[in-house]
Amino acid sequence: MPIAVSDYNHVRLTVSDIDVSKKFYDDVFGFEVAYAWDPNADEETKKSLWFLFGGVIYTFPGGLFGLRPVAKDQDTFDEDRTGLDHLSFSVSSHQDLQDAVTTLDSLGIEHEQIKGAGPGLSIIEFRDPDNIALEISGPSE
């Protein structure tokens, strides 16, 4: 019998530099921080936050999204290897997609233009500092 899941709980990405990645995700998405590693915290706090692996976990309407800074130096994402292909975040309207283009442009983040990705769906493709493929998905006009 299949497992009857109702939703996903969280996604966590492995990154090479938590400071660079955190700034990127803060600037692009502005997610609220649920938990963040503090290297200056007391030992009891560090022990209670072991699950962060030195990173951060954000909360947003879709669930939890985390960054885990344990990638080896010079390692970069490749969607043609086993594992993650890409991560897509949803927006509610086509205007939100257009606003996302404006945000990415203002941050100097390279991206594809809005394009169709199936009936009624449009996307914007771009990459994070570790080359992880990201999308913003929303309704077509």
DSSP file with accessible surface (Angstrom, degrees, kcal/mol):
  #  RESIDUE AA STRUCTURE BP1 BP2  ACC     N-H-->O    O-->H-N    N-H-->O    O-->H-N    TCO  KAPPA ALPHA  PHI   PSI    X-CA   Y-CA   Z-CA
    1    1 A M              0   0  226      0, 0.0     3,-0.1     0, 0.0     0, 0.0   0.000 360.0 360.0 360.0 132.5    0.0    0.0    0.0
    2    2 A P        -     0   0  115      0, 0.0     2,-0.4     0, 0.0     0, 0.0  -0.292 360.0-101.9 -66.4 153.5    1.4    3.5   -0.9
    3    3 A I        -     0   0  152      1,-0.1     2,-1.4     0, 0.0     0, 0.0  -0.628  31.5-135.7 -75.0 129.2    2.2    6.0    1.8
    4    4 A A        +     0   0  103     -2,-0.4     2,-0.2    -3,-0.1    -1,-0.1  -0.643  30.8 179.2 -92.6  84.1   -0.6    8.6    2.0
    5    5 A V        -     0   0  116     -2,-1.4     3,-0.1     1,-0.1     0, 0.0  -0.533  20.7-161.9 -83.6 154.2    1.2   11.9    2.3
    6    6 A S        -     0   0  124      1,-0.4     2,-0.3    -2,-0.2    -1,-0.1   0.616  67.8 -27.0-108.1 -19.6   -0.7   15.1    2.4
    7    7 A D  S    S-     0   0  121      0, 0.0    -1,-0.4     0, 0.0     2,-0.3  -0.952  74.2 -82.1-174.3 176.6    2.1   17.6    1.6
    8    8 A Y        -     0   0  101     -2,-0.3     3,-0.1    54,-0.2     0, 0.0  -0.731  27.9-152.7 -96.4 155.8    5.8   18.0    1.8
    9    9 A N        -     0   0  113      1,-0.3    55,-1.2    -2,-0.3     2,-0.3   0.889  62.2 -25.5 -93.8 -48.4    7.4   19.1    5.1
   10   10 A H  E     -a   64   0A  98     53,-0.2     2,-0.4     2,-0.0    -1,-0.3  -0.990  42.6-142.8-161.7 163.1   10.6   20.8    4.0
   11   11 A V  E     -a   65   0A  39     53,-1.5    55,-2.9    -2,-0.3     2,-0.4  -0.992  17.6-170.0-128.9 136.4   13.4   21.1    1.5
   12   12 A R  E     -a   66   0A  74     -2,-0.4     2,-0.4    53,-0.2    55,-0.2  -0.998   6.7-154.9-130.5 133.3   17.0   21.6    2.4
   13   13 A L  E     -a   67   0A  10     53,-2.8    55,-3.1    -2,-0.4     2,-0.5  -0.845  16.4-129.4-105.3 139.9   19.8   22.5    0.0
   14   14 A T  E     -a   68   0A  66     -2,-0.4     2,-0.3    53,-0.2    53,-0.0  -0.772  34.7-176.5 -85.3 127.6   23.4   21.8    0.6
   15   15 A V        -     0   0    0     53,-2.5    56,-2.0    -2,-0.5    55,-0.3  -0.843  31.3-138.7-125.9 161.5   25.5   24.9   -0.1
   16   16 A S  S    S+     0   0   45     -2,-0.3     2,-0.4     1,-0.3    -1,-0.1   0.763  93.3  27.3 -92.4 -27.5   29.2   25.7   -0.1
   17   17 A D     >  -     0   0   70      1,-0.1     4,-2.7    56,-0.0     5,-0.3  -0.894  61.9-164.4-140.1 106.4   29.2   29.1    1.7
   18   18 A I  H  > S+     0   0   34     -2,-0.4     4,-3.0     1,-0.2     5,-0.3   0.871  90.2  53.5 -62.2 -36.8   26.3   29.9    4.1
   19   19 A D  H  > S+     0   0  124      2,-0.2     4,-2.1     1,-0.2    -1,-0.2   0.944 113.2  42.2 -65.1 -45.3   27.0   33.6    4.2
   20   20 A V  H  > S+     0   0   73      2,-0.2     4,-2.2     1,-0.2    -2,-0.2   0.941 119.0  44.7 -65.5 -47.0   26.8   33.9    0.4
   21   21 A S  H  X S+     0   0    1     -4,-2.7     4,-2.7     2,-0.2     5,-0.3   0.915 111.8  51.8 -66.6 -42.5   23.8   31.6    0.1
   22   22 A K  H  X S+     0   0   61     -4,-3.0     4,-2.9    -5,-0.3     5,-0.2   0.934 110.3  49.1 -61.1 -43.7   21.9   33.2    2.9
   23   23 A K  H  X S+     0   0  126     -4,-2.1     4,-2.9    -5,-0.3     5,-0.2   0.930 111.4  50.5 -60.1 -44.6   22.4   36.7    1.5
   24   24 A F  H  X S+     0   0   22     -4,-2.2     4,-2.8     2,-0.2     5,-0.3   0.963 115.0  41.0 -57.8 -54.0   21.2   35.4   -1.9
   25   25 A Y  H  X>S+     0   0    0     -4,-2.7     4,-2.2     1,-0.2     5,-1.1   0.872 115.5  51.7 -68.4 -33.8   18.0   33.8   -0.5
   26   26 A D  H  X5S+     0   0   51     -4,-2.9     4,-0.9    -5,-0.3    -1,-0.2   0.946 115.0  42.4 -63.4 -47.3   17.3   36.7    1.8
   27   27 A D  H  <5S+     0   0   71     -4,-2.9    -2,-0.2    -5,-0.2    -1,-0.2   0.902 121.2  39.5 -67.3 -42.3   17.6   39.2   -1.0
   28   28 A V  H  <5S+     0   0   20     -4,-2.8    -3,-0.2    -5,-0.2    -2,-0.2   0.933 135.8  11.1 -75.9 -47.3   15.7   37.2   -3.6
   29   29 A F  H  <5S-     0   0   47     -4,-2.2    -3,-0.2    -5,-0.3    -2,-0.2   0.699  75.7-146.6-109.6 -26.9   12.9   35.8   -1.4
   30   30 A G     << -     0   0   57     -5,-1.1    -4,-0.2    -4,-0.9    -3,-0.1   0.825  31.5-179.0  61.4  32.4   12.9   37.6    1.9
   31   31 A F        -     0   0   27     -6,-0.5     2,-0.3     1,-0.1    29,-0.2  -0.275  32.0-106.1 -62.3 151.0   11.8   34.4    3.7
   32   32 A E  E     -B   59   0A 143     27,-1.2    27,-3.0     1,-0.1     2,-0.5  -0.581  33.9-119.0 -76.8 135.5   11.3   34.6    7.5
   33   33 A V  E     +B   58   0A  59     -2,-0.3    25,-0.3    25,-0.2     3,-0.1  -0.654  31.7 176.9 -78.6 124.5   14.0   32.8    9.5
   34   34 A A  E    S+     0   0A  41     23,-2.8     2,-0.3    -2,-0.5    24,-0.2   0.843  73.8   1.1 -89.5 -45.0   12.6   30.0   11.6
   35   35 A Y  E     -B   57   0A 112     22,-2.1    22,-3.0    17,-0.0    -1,-0.4  -0.991  66.3-177.0-145.0 138.5   16.0   28.7   12.9
   36   36 A A  E     -B   56   0A  45     -2,-0.3     2,-0.3    20,-0.2    20,-0.2  -1.000  28.2-117.5-139.9 140.3   19.5   30.0   12.4
   37   37 A W        -     0   0   82     18,-2.4     3,-0.1    -2,-0.4     9,-0.0  -0.562  23.3-164.6 -72.9 134.1   22.8   28.7   13.6
   38   38 A D    >   -     0   0   79     -2,-0.3     3,-2.0     1,-0.1    17,-0.1  -0.951   9.1-161.3-120.9 107.4   24.7   31.1   15.8
   39   39 A P  T 3  S+     0   0   81      0, 0.0    -1,-0.1     0, 0.0     7,-0.0   0.716  92.9  55.1 -63.1 -15.5   28.4   30.2   16.2
   40   40 A N  T 3  S+     0   0  147     -3,-0.1     3,-0.1     2,-0.0    -3,-0.0   0.395  83.5 116.3 -96.2   3.1   28.6   32.3   19.3
   41   41 A A  S <  S-     0   0   18     -3,-2.0    -4,-0.0     1,-0.1     0, 0.0  -0.252  75.4 -94.4 -68.8 159.9   25.7   30.6   21.1
   42   42 A D     >  -     0   0   94      1,-0.1     4,-2.4     4,-0.0     5,-0.2  -0.266  39.5-103.9 -70.0 163.7   26.2   28.7   24.3
   43   43 A E  H  > S+     0   0  138      1,-0.2     4,-2.6     2,-0.2     5,-0.2   0.847 119.6  55.4 -62.0 -35.8   26.8   24.9   24.1
   44   44 A E  H  > S+     0   0  161      2,-0.2     4,-2.1     1,-0.2    -1,-0.2   0.926 110.2  46.0 -64.3 -42.2   23.3   24.0   25.2
   45   45 A T  H  > S+     0   0   52      2,-0.2     4,-1.4     1,-0.2    -2,-0.2   0.933 112.4  50.4 -65.4 -45.0   21.8   26.1   22.4
   46   46 A K  H  < S+     0   0   49     -4,-2.4     3,-0.4     1,-0.2    -2,-0.2   0.916 110.2  50.8 -58.8 -41.9   24.2   24.7   19.8
   47   47 A K  H >< S+     0   0  168     -4,-2.6     3,-1.2     1,-0.2    -1,-0.2   0.899 109.2  50.5 -64.1 -38.4   23.3   21.2   21.0
   48   48 A S  H 3< S+     0   0   72     -4,-2.1     3,-0.3     1,-0.3    -1,-0.2   0.739 112.5  47.4 -72.7 -20.6   19.6   21.9   20.7
   49   49 A L  T >< S+     0   0   31     -4,-1.4     3,-2.2    -3,-0.4     5,-0.3   0.029  70.5 125.4-108.1  27.6   20.0   23.2   17.1
   50   50 A W  G X   +     0   0  170     -3,-1.2     3,-1.7     1,-0.3    -1,-0.2   0.824  63.7  69.3 -54.1 -32.4   22.2   20.3   15.9
   51   51 A F  G 3  S+     0   0   52     -3,-0.3    -1,-0.3     1,-0.3    -2,-0.1   0.589  85.7  68.4 -69.2  -8.6   19.8   19.8   13.0
   52   52 A L  G X  S-     0   0    0     -3,-2.2     3,-2.0     3,-0.1    -1,-0.3   0.711  84.7-152.3 -81.1 -21.6   20.9   23.1   11.4
   53   53 A F  T <  S-     0   0   82     -3,-1.7    -2,-0.1    -4,-0.3    -3,-0.1   0.851  75.0 -50.7  51.2  34.7   24.4   21.7   10.5
   54   54 A G  T 3  S+     0   0   24     -5,-0.3    -1,-0.3     1,-0.2   -36,-0.1   0.576 123.6  95.7  84.3   9.4   25.6   25.3   10.8
   55   55 A G    <   -     0   0    3     -3,-2.0   -18,-2.4   -19,-0.1     2,-0.3   0.013  69.6 -97.8-111.9-145.7   22.9   26.7    8.4
   56   56 A V  E     -BC  36  67A   2     11,-1.6    11,-2.7   -20,-0.2     2,-0.4  -0.976  13.1-151.8-143.7 149.5   19.5   28.2    8.4
   57   57 A I  E     -BC  35  66A  17    -22,-3.0   -23,-2.8    -2,-0.3   -22,-2.1  -0.998  17.1-162.0-126.2 126.4   15.9   27.2    8.0
   58   58 A Y  E     -BC  33  65A   0      7,-3.8     7,-2.2    -2,-0.4     2,-0.4  -0.709   6.6-145.2-100.2 158.0   13.3   29.6    6.6
   59   59 A T  E     +BC  32  64A  49    -27,-3.0   -27,-1.2    -2,-0.3     5,-0.2  -0.952  27.1 154.7-120.8 142.6    9.5   29.4    6.9
   60   60 A F  E >   - C   0  63A  42      3,-2.2     3,-2.2    -2,-0.4   -29,-0.0  -0.930  61.3 -81.1-153.6 171.4    7.2   30.6    4.1
   61   61 A P  T 3  S+     0   0  142      0, 0.0     3,-0.1     0, 0.0    -2,-0.0   0.776 125.8  56.6 -55.1 -23.3    3.6   29.8    3.1
   62   62 A G  T 3  S-     0   0   33      1,-0.2     2,-0.4    28,-0.1   -54,-0.2   0.614 119.0 -96.7 -82.7 -12.7    4.8   26.6    1.3
   63   63 A G  E <   - C   0  60A  22     -3,-2.2    -3,-2.2     2,-0.0     2,-0.4  -0.996  65.8 -21.5 139.0-140.1    6.5   25.1    4.2
   64   64 A L  E     -aC  10  59A  48    -55,-1.2   -53,-1.5    -2,-0.4     2,-0.4  -0.875  47.1-171.9-113.8 145.4   10.1   25.1    5.4
   65   65 A F  E     -aC  11  58A   2     -7,-2.2    -7,-3.8    -2,-0.4     2,-0.3  -0.993  11.8-172.2-138.7 124.1   13.2   25.7    3.3
   66   66 A G  E     -aC  12  57A   3    -55,-2.9   -53,-2.8    -2,-0.4     2,-0.4  -0.839  20.6-148.6-123.7 159.3   16.8   25.2    4.6
   67   67 A L  E     -aC  13  56A   0    -11,-2.7   -11,-1.6    -2,-0.3   -53,-0.2  -0.992  12.5-167.3-122.1 129.5   20.4   25.8    3.7
   68   68 A R  E     -a   14   0A  76    -55,-3.1   -53,-2.5    -2,-0.4     2,-1.9  -0.949  10.8-151.9-122.0 108.8   23.0   23.3    4.9
   69   69 A P        +     0   0   33      0, 0.0   -53,-0.1     0, 0.0   -51,-0.1  -0.419  61.5 106.4 -86.6  68.5   26.6   24.6    4.5
   70   70 A V        +     0   0   70     -2,-1.9   -54,-0.2   -55,-0.3   -56,-0.1   0.318  39.1 126.3-125.6   9.1   28.5   21.3    4.2
   71   71 A A        -     0   0   20    -56,-2.0     3,-0.1    -3,-0.4     2,-0.1  -0.359  66.2-106.1 -67.6 147.2   29.4   21.2    0.4
   72   72 A K    >   -     0   0  172      1,-0.1     3,-2.1     2,-0.1    -1,-0.1  -0.406  47.2 -84.6 -69.2 149.5   33.0   20.7   -0.4
   73   73 A D  T 3  S+     0   0  137      1,-0.3    -1,-0.1    -2,-0.1     3,-0.1  -0.242 115.1  13.5 -53.8 142.1   35.0   23.7   -1.7
   74   74 A Q  T 3  S+     0   0  181      1,-0.3     2,-0.3    -3,-0.1    -1,-0.3   0.467  92.7 135.2  69.0   1.7   34.6   24.2   -5.4
   75   75 A D    <   -     0   0   66     -3,-2.1     2,-0.3   -59,-0.0    -1,-0.3  -0.653  32.2-176.5 -78.6 136.8   31.7   21.7   -5.6
   76   76 A T        -     0   0   78     -2,-0.3    55,-0.2    -3,-0.1    54,-0.1  -0.945  29.0 -93.0-133.2 158.9   28.8   23.0   -7.7
   77   77 A F        -     0   0   29     53,-2.7     2,-0.3    -2,-0.3     3,-0.0  -0.311  32.6-174.8 -67.4 146.6   25.3   21.7   -8.5
   78   78 A D    >   -     0   0   64      6,-0.1     3,-1.9     4,-0.1    54,-0.1  -0.880  15.8-159.7-145.5 109.1   24.7   19.7  -11.6
   79   79 A E  T 3  S+     0   0   52     -2,-0.3     4,-0.1     1,-0.3    -1,-0.1   0.593  89.6  68.6 -68.5  -6.0   21.1   18.8  -12.5
   80   80 A D  T 3  S+     0   0  141      2,-0.1    -1,-0.3     5,-0.0     2,-0.2   0.383  87.0  82.1 -92.9   3.5   22.4   15.9  -14.7
   81   81 A R  S <  S-     0   0  130     -3,-1.9    -3,-0.0     3,-0.2     2,-0.0  -0.674 101.2 -78.8 -96.6 164.4   23.7   14.0  -11.6
   82   82 A T  S    S+     0   0  154     -2,-0.2     2,-0.4     3,-0.0    -1,-0.1  -0.345 100.5  37.9 -60.3 135.9   21.5   11.8   -9.5
   83   83 A G  S    S+     0   0   65     -4,-0.1     2,-0.1    -3,-0.1    -4,-0.0  -0.942 100.3  21.0 125.5-144.9   19.4   13.9   -7.1
   84   84 A L        -     0   0   67     -2,-0.4    -3,-0.2     1,-0.1    -6,-0.1  -0.332  43.7-175.7 -65.6 134.9   17.8   17.3   -7.4
   85   85 A D        -     0   0   85      1,-0.4    48,-0.3    -5,-0.1     2,-0.3   0.852  67.0 -41.5 -90.8 -53.4   16.9   18.5  -10.9
   86   86 A H        -     0   0   69     46,-0.1    -1,-0.4    -7,-0.1     2,-0.4  -0.971  48.8-122.4-164.8 169.5   15.6   21.9   -9.9
   87   87 A L  E     -d  134   0B  23     46,-2.0    48,-2.0    -2,-0.3     2,-0.5  -0.990  23.7-162.9-124.6 129.4   13.5   23.7   -7.3
   88   88 A S  E     -d  135   0B  43     -2,-0.4     2,-0.4    46,-0.2    48,-0.2  -0.963   3.1-160.8-119.6 129.9   10.5   25.7   -8.3
   89   89 A F  E     -d  136   0B  16     46,-2.8    48,-3.1    -2,-0.5     2,-0.3  -0.852  19.6-129.7-104.5 143.3    8.7   28.3   -6.1
   90   90 A S  E     -d  137   0B 108     -2,-0.4     2,-0.3    46,-0.2    48,-0.2  -0.683  17.8-169.4 -95.7 146.0    5.1   29.4   -6.9
   91   91 A V        -     0   0   40     46,-2.6     6,-0.0    -2,-0.3     3,-0.0  -0.875  25.3-127.5-123.4 162.6    3.7   32.9   -7.3
   92   92 A S  S    S+     0   0  111     -2,-0.3     2,-0.3    46,-0.1    46,-0.1   0.737  79.3  24.1 -85.6 -25.3    0.0   33.7   -7.5
   93   93 A S  S  > S-     0   0   40      1,-0.1     4,-1.3    45,-0.1     5,-0.1  -0.917  71.6-114.0-140.6 165.3   -0.2   35.8  -10.6
   94   94 A H  H  > S+     0   0   27     -2,-0.3     4,-2.2    46,-0.2     5,-0.2   0.868 118.2  59.5 -66.4 -34.1    1.5   36.7  -13.9
   95   95 A Q  H  > S+     0   0  105      1,-0.2     4,-2.8     2,-0.2    -1,-0.2   0.892 100.3  56.0 -60.5 -36.7    2.1   40.1  -12.5
   96   96 A D  H  > S+     0   0   59      2,-0.2     4,-2.1     1,-0.2    -1,-0.2   0.874 105.8  51.3 -62.4 -36.6    4.1   38.4   -9.7
   97   97 A L  H  X S+     0   0    0     -4,-1.3     4,-1.9     2,-0.2    -2,-0.2   0.929 110.5  48.0 -64.0 -44.6    6.2   36.8  -12.4
   98   98 A Q  H  X S+     0   0   75     -4,-2.2     4,-1.9     1,-0.2    -2,-0.2   0.909 111.2  50.7 -62.9 -39.7    6.9   40.2  -13.9
   99   99 A D  H  X S+     0   0   74     -4,-2.8     4,-2.4     1,-0.2    -1,-0.2   0.869 106.1  56.1 -65.0 -34.9    7.7   41.6  -10.5
  100  100 A A  H  X S+     0   0   18     -4,-2.1     4,-2.9     2,-0.2     5,-0.2   0.899 104.5  52.6 -64.1 -39.5   10.1   38.7  -10.0
  101  101 A V  H  X S+     0   0   18     -4,-1.9     4,-2.8     2,-0.2     5,-0.2   0.939 109.4  49.8 -59.6 -45.1   11.9   39.7  -13.2
  102  102 A T  H  X S+     0   0   91     -4,-1.9     4,-2.6     1,-0.2    -2,-0.2   0.922 111.7  48.2 -60.4 -43.9   12.3   43.2  -11.8
  103  103 A T  H  X S+     0   0   56     -4,-2.4     4,-1.7     2,-0.2    -2,-0.2   0.946 112.7  47.0 -62.5 -49.4   13.6   41.9   -8.5
  104  104 A L  H  <>S+     0   0    3     -4,-2.9     5,-2.6     1,-0.2     4,-0.5   0.917 113.3  49.7 -60.4 -42.5   16.2   39.6  -10.2
  105  105 A D  H ><5S+     0   0   94     -4,-2.8     3,-1.3    -5,-0.2    -1,-0.2   0.927 109.0  51.7 -60.9 -44.2   17.2   42.5  -12.5
  106  106 A S  H 3<5S+     0   0   94     -4,-2.6    -1,-0.2     1,-0.3    -2,-0.2   0.801 111.7  47.6 -65.9 -26.5   17.7   44.9   -9.6
  107  107 A L  T 3<5S-     0   0   65     -4,-1.7    -1,-0.3    -3,-0.2    -2,-0.2   0.456 113.2-118.9 -90.5  -3.4   19.9   42.3   -7.8
  108  108 A G  T < 5 +     0   0   66     -3,-1.3     2,-0.6    -4,-0.5    -3,-0.2   0.779  60.1 153.3  71.8  27.0   22.0   41.7  -10.9
  109  109 A I      < -     0   0   28     -5,-2.6    -1,-0.2    -6,-0.2    -2,-0.1  -0.803  44.6-126.1 -94.6 121.2   20.9   38.0  -11.0
  110  110 A E        +     0   0  178     -2,-0.6    17,-0.6    -3,-0.1     2,-0.3  -0.385  42.3 159.7 -63.1 142.5   21.0   36.4  -14.5
  111  111 A H  B     -E  126   0B  30     15,-0.2    15,-0.2    -2,-0.1     2,-0.2  -0.980  40.2-105.0-157.7 161.3   17.8   34.8  -15.5
  112  112 A E        -     0   0  109     13,-2.8     3,-0.1    -2,-0.3     2,-0.1  -0.468  46.9 -99.8 -80.4 164.4   15.8   33.6  -18.4
  113  113 A Q        -     0   0  127     -2,-0.2    12,-0.3     1,-0.1    10,-0.1  -0.370  52.6 -76.8 -77.3 164.9   12.8   35.6  -19.6
  114  114 A I        +     0   0   45     10,-0.1     2,-0.3    -2,-0.1    10,-0.2  -0.424  64.5 173.4 -61.5 131.3    9.3   34.5  -18.6
  115  115 A K  E     -F  123   0B  92      8,-2.1     8,-2.6    -2,-0.1     2,-0.1  -0.984  35.2 -95.6-143.1 156.7    8.3   31.6  -20.8
  116  116 A G  E     +F  122   0B  58     -2,-0.3     6,-0.3     6,-0.2     0, 0.0  -0.405  30.6 178.0 -69.4 144.3    5.5   29.1  -21.2
  117  117 A A        -     0   0   47      4,-2.8     5,-0.2     1,-0.6    -1,-0.1  -0.067  64.2 -39.5-137.4  33.3    6.0   25.7  -19.5
  118  118 A G  S >  S-     0   0   43      3,-0.3     3,-2.1     0, 0.0    -1,-0.6  -0.610 100.1 -24.1 128.0 171.1    2.7   24.0  -20.2
  119  119 A P  T 3  S-     0   0  142      0, 0.0     3,-0.1     0, 0.0     0, 0.0  -0.287 130.8  -9.5 -56.6 117.8   -1.0   24.9  -20.4
  120  120 A G  T 3  S+     0   0   54      1,-0.2    20,-1.4    -2,-0.1     2,-0.4   0.535 111.8 110.3  76.2   6.4   -1.6   28.0  -18.2
  121  121 A L  E <   + G   0 139B  65     -3,-2.1    -4,-2.8    18,-0.3    -3,-0.3  -0.950  39.7 179.7-122.1 135.4    1.9   27.9  -16.7
  122  122 A S  E     -FG 116 138B   9     16,-3.3    16,-2.7    -2,-0.4     2,-0.3  -0.936   8.9-168.3-126.6 153.6    4.8   30.3  -17.1
  123  123 A I  E     -FG 115 137B   9     -8,-2.6    -8,-2.1    -2,-0.3     2,-0.4  -0.937  19.5-148.9-138.5 160.3    8.3   30.1  -15.5
  124  124 A I  E     - G   0 136B   0     12,-1.8    12,-1.9    -2,-0.3     2,-0.4  -0.999  22.6-153.8-124.0 129.7   11.4   32.1  -14.9
  125  125 A E  E     + G   0 135B  63     -2,-0.4   -13,-2.8   -12,-0.3     2,-0.3  -0.868  27.6 141.2-107.9 139.4   14.6   30.1  -14.6
  126  126 A F  E     -EG 111 134B  11      8,-2.3     8,-3.1    -2,-0.4     2,-0.3  -0.919  36.4-118.4-158.7 179.7   17.8   31.3  -12.7
  127  127 A R  E     - G   0 133B  87    -17,-0.6     6,-0.2    -2,-0.3   -17,-0.1  -0.959  14.2-130.9-132.8 151.3   20.5   29.8  -10.5
  128  128 A D    >   -     0   0    9      4,-1.8     3,-2.3    -2,-0.3  -107,-0.1  -0.253  48.8 -82.9 -88.9-179.6   21.7   30.4   -7.0
  129  129 A P  T 3  S+     0   0   59      0, 0.0  -108,-0.1     0, 0.0    -1,-0.1   0.747 132.0  51.4 -60.6 -22.2   25.4   31.0   -6.0
  130  130 A D  T 3  S-     0   0   11      2,-0.1   -53,-2.7   -54,-0.1     3,-0.1   0.224 122.0-106.6 -96.2  14.0   26.1   27.2   -6.0
  131  131 A N    <   +     0   0   65     -3,-2.3     2,-0.3     1,-0.3   -55,-0.1   0.616  63.6 161.1  73.5  14.2   24.6   26.9   -9.5
  132  132 A I        -     0   0    7      1,-0.1    -4,-1.8   -54,-0.1     2,-0.4  -0.522  44.3-117.6 -69.0 128.7   21.4   25.2   -8.1
  133  133 A A  E     - G   0 127B  13    -48,-0.3   -46,-2.0    -2,-0.3     2,-0.3  -0.552  39.7-179.1 -73.1 124.3   18.6   25.5  -10.8
  134  134 A L  E     -dG  87 126B   2     -8,-3.1    -8,-2.3    -2,-0.4     2,-0.3  -0.891   8.6-168.4-122.7 153.9   15.7   27.5   -9.5
  135  135 A E  E     -dG  88 125B  23    -48,-2.0   -46,-2.8    -2,-0.3     2,-0.5  -0.982  18.3-148.2-137.3 151.8   12.4   28.5  -11.0
  136  136 A I  E     -dG  89 124B   9    -12,-1.9   -12,-1.8    -2,-0.3     2,-0.4  -0.993  27.6-165.2-112.3 123.6    9.6   30.9  -10.2
  137  137 A S  E     +dG  90 123B  12    -48,-3.1   -46,-2.6    -2,-0.5   -14,-0.2  -0.915  20.0 141.6-114.4 138.9    6.3   29.3  -11.5
  138  138 A G  E     - G   0 122B   4    -16,-2.7   -16,-3.3    -2,-0.4   -46,-0.1  -0.965  50.5 -60.7-160.9 177.7    3.0   31.1  -12.0
  139  139 A P  E     - G   0 121B  49      0, 0.0   -18,-0.3     0, 0.0   -42,-0.2  -0.308  50.3-116.1 -68.5 146.4    0.0   31.5  -14.2
  140  140 A S              0   0   41    -20,-1.4   -46,-0.2     1,-0.2   -18,-0.1  -0.311 360.0 360.0 -69.8 167.2    0.3   32.5  -17.8
  141  141 A E              0   0  194    -47,-0.1    -1,-0.2   -48,-0.1   -21,-0.0   0.218 360.0 360.0 -52.7 360.0   -1.3   35.8  -18.8
